[in-house]
């Protein structure tokens, strides 16, 4: 496996919180080279994804600031929401919410029926109004149907009174796919992203998307997967080996993974880089 010197160097970039203990005597040079490459790519992916999340966040923050001038309803608000909607292809809706929890404006037009709906019981709305700070959720069910992640900002009046909130919903799968696949294209490695609760947000096998690791019968025959999931749920970075199907195949192989964490405002997603190391 990777020598301690290499791991310490990669840890300095923030990917892995502590060096993985290895047995150098049992590692081939080829393994060491591949593991070093995995860790470098993991750091690169972490930077790409965190940077893109910060880009979405900056757009919602700008919209919230502009709504102080235009107000949070009407054509002016819709114009500002259109800017949020255009922030990334993965963004599916942008809305404003009044202080009483009622949706006051929504884009695109297909979700215009949200206007007038009471969203006050949404946990994200409650959190924003109670704490008066930005929030990012994990993947949650939406009032209008389906699932998405939400970034939401409080909106204040010119005299700094809380008058409402603005939010975007975005689909993690295309968001992550756009950042991951160009980096790993042409390499022997794959990536996965999962919430700390085990929900798969990105995987090169589309059939895996949305699966809940702890509640999915597919994984019952692979106790190492459940042990792996418990480990990454509790640890922001780490290393594991386990047996599972080769991507897109029914062949069971041994896999090796390193992981780190991406996210915003305390919402954490685990980001993995994975290689196959032989038949199980």
SULRAGI-V460257 format. One record per residue. RES is the residue in three letters. OMEGA is omega in degrees with one decimal (999 if undefined). Layout:
((RES/OMEGA) (RES/OMEGA))
This chain:
((UNK/-173.2) (UNK/179.0) (UNK/-175.1) (UNK/-178.6) (UNK/178.7) (UNK/-178.9) (UNK/178.6) (UNK/178.6) (UNK/179.6) (UNK/178.3) (UNK/-178.2) (UNK/179.4) (UNK/174.3) (UNK/-178.0) (UNK/-175.0) (UNK/-173.0) (UNK/-179.5) (UNK/-179.2) (UNK/174.9) (UNK/177.4) (UNK/-176.3) (UNK/174.2) (UNK/-173.8) (UNK/-177.7) (UNK/-177.4) (UNK/-177.8) (UNK/174.4) (UNK/177.1) (UNK/179.7) (UNK/177.2) (UNK/-178.3) (UNK/179.2) (UNK/-178.6) (UNK/-179.0) (UNK/174.6) (UNK/179.8) (UNK/177.8) (UNK/-177.1) (UNK/175.9) (UNK/179.1) (UNK/178.2) (UNK/177.1) (UNK/179.4) (UNK/178.9) (UNK/178.4) (UNK/179.1) (UNK/179.5) (UNK/-175.1) (UNK/178.1) (UNK/177.9) (UNK/179.2) (UNK/175.8) (UNK/177.8) (UNK/176.3) (UNK/175.6) (UNK/-179.2) (UNK/-179.5) (UNK/179.7) (UNK/178.8) (UNK/177.4) (UNK/179.0) (UNK/177.4) (UNK/179.4) (UNK/179.1) (UNK/-179.3) (UNK/178.8) (UNK/174.2) (UNK/-178.8) (UNK/-173.8) (UNK/-169.6) (UNK/-172.2) (UNK/174.4) (UNK/177.0) (UNK/-174.1) (UNK/179.4) (UNK/178.4) (UNK/-179.8) (UNK/178.1) (UNK/177.7) (UNK/178.8) (UNK/178.4) (UNK/176.9) (UNK/176.8) (UNK/-178.2) (UNK/-176.8) (UNK/-174.6) (UNK/-177.3) (UNK/178.7) (UNK/-179.6) (UNK/-179.3) (UNK/-174.8) (UNK/178.2) (UNK/170.9) (UNK/-175.3) (UNK/165.6) (UNK/-177.6) (UNK/177.3) (UNK/-176.9) (UNK/178.3) (UNK/177.9) (UNK/-179.5) (UNK/175.3) (UNK/-175.2) (UNK/178.1) (UNK/-177.3) (UNK/172.2) (UNK/2.3) (UNK/-176.4) (UNK/-178.2) (UNK/179.0) (UNK/178.9) (UNK/179.8) (UNK/176.8) (UNK/-178.2) (UNK/-177.3) (UNK/179.9) (UNK/177.7) (UNK/-179.6) (UNK/-172.0) (UNK/-178.5) (UNK/174.7) (UNK/177.9) (UNK/-178.8) (UNK/178.0) (UNK/177.9) (UNK/-177.8) (UNK/-179.0) (UNK/-177.7) (UNK/-179.4) (UNK/-174.1) (UNK/178.9) (UNK/179.4) (UNK/175.3) (UNK/-178.6) (UNK/164.9) (UNK/179.0) (UNK/163.3) (UNK/177.6) (UNK/-175.7) (UNK/173.7) (UNK/-177.7) (UNK/178.2) (UNK/-177.6) (UNK/179.3) (UNK/-179.2) (UNK/-177.0) (UNK/176.5) (UNK/169.1) (UNK/-176.9) (UNK/166.1) (UNK/-174.3) (UNK/179.8) (UNK/170.4) (UNK/175.8) (UNK/-178.0) (UNK/174.4) (UNK/179.1) (UNK/178.1) (UNK/170.7) (UNK/171.3) (UNK/176.2) (UNK/-178.1) (UNK/179.7) (UNK/-178.0) (UNK/172.0) (UNK/-178.0) (UNK/167.9) (UNK/166.2) (UNK/177.2) (UNK/-177.8) (UNK/-176.3) (UNK/-174.2) (UNK/179.0) (UNK/177.2) (UNK/-179.0) (UNK/-179.6) (UNK/-177.7) (UNK/-179.0) (UNK/-173.1) (UNK/-168.2) (UNK/176.1) (UNK/-179.2) (UNK/-174.7) (UNK/179.5) (UNK/179.8) (UNK/176.7) (UNK/177.0) (UNK/-172.7) (UNK/172.3) (UNK/179.2) (UNK/173.9) (UNK/172.1) (UNK/-179.3) (UNK/171.5) (UNK/-179.3) (UNK/175.3) (UNK/175.8) (UNK/-179.7) (UNK/-179.0) (UNK/-178.3) (UNK/176.5) (UNK/174.6) (UNK/177.4) (UNK/175.0) (UNK/-177.1) (UNK/179.9) (UNK/-179.0) (UNK/-173.6) (UNK/177.8) (UNK/179.8) (UNK/179.1) (UNK/-171.5) (UNK/-174.2) (UNK/-176.4) (UNK/-173.4) (UNK/-177.6) (UNK/179.8) (UNK/-173.6) (UNK/-175.7) (UNK/179.6) (UNK/-177.5) (UNK/-177.6) (UNK/178.2) (UNK/178.2) (UNK/-179.7) (UNK/176.5) (UNK/176.4) (UNK/-178.7) (UNK/177.7) (UNK/-179.5) (UNK/-177.9) (UNK/175.2) (UNK/-174.4) (UNK/-173.6) (UNK/-176.4) (UNK/176.7) (UNK/-179.9) (UNK/-174.8) (UNK/179.1) (UNK/167.8) (UNK/-176.4) (UNK/176.8) (UNK/175.2) (UNK/179.9) (UNK/169.3) (UNK/-175.2) (UNK/178.4) (UNK/-174.7) (UNK/174.3) (UNK/-180.0) (UNK/179.3) (UNK/-179.1) (UNK/171.9) (UNK/-179.3) (UNK/175.4) (UNK/-178.0) (UNK/164.5) (UNK/177.3) (UNK/174.4) (UNK/-172.8) (UNK/171.3) (UNK/177.6) (UNK/-179.5) (UNK/169.4) (UNK/176.3) (UNK/173.7) (UNK/-173.3) (UNK/170.9) (UNK/177.5) (UNK/-179.4) (UNK/-175.5) (UNK/164.4) (UNK/-166.0) (UNK/171.2) (UNK/172.8) (UNK/-177.3) (UNK/175.5) (UNK/177.9) (UNK/-178.6) (UNK/999))
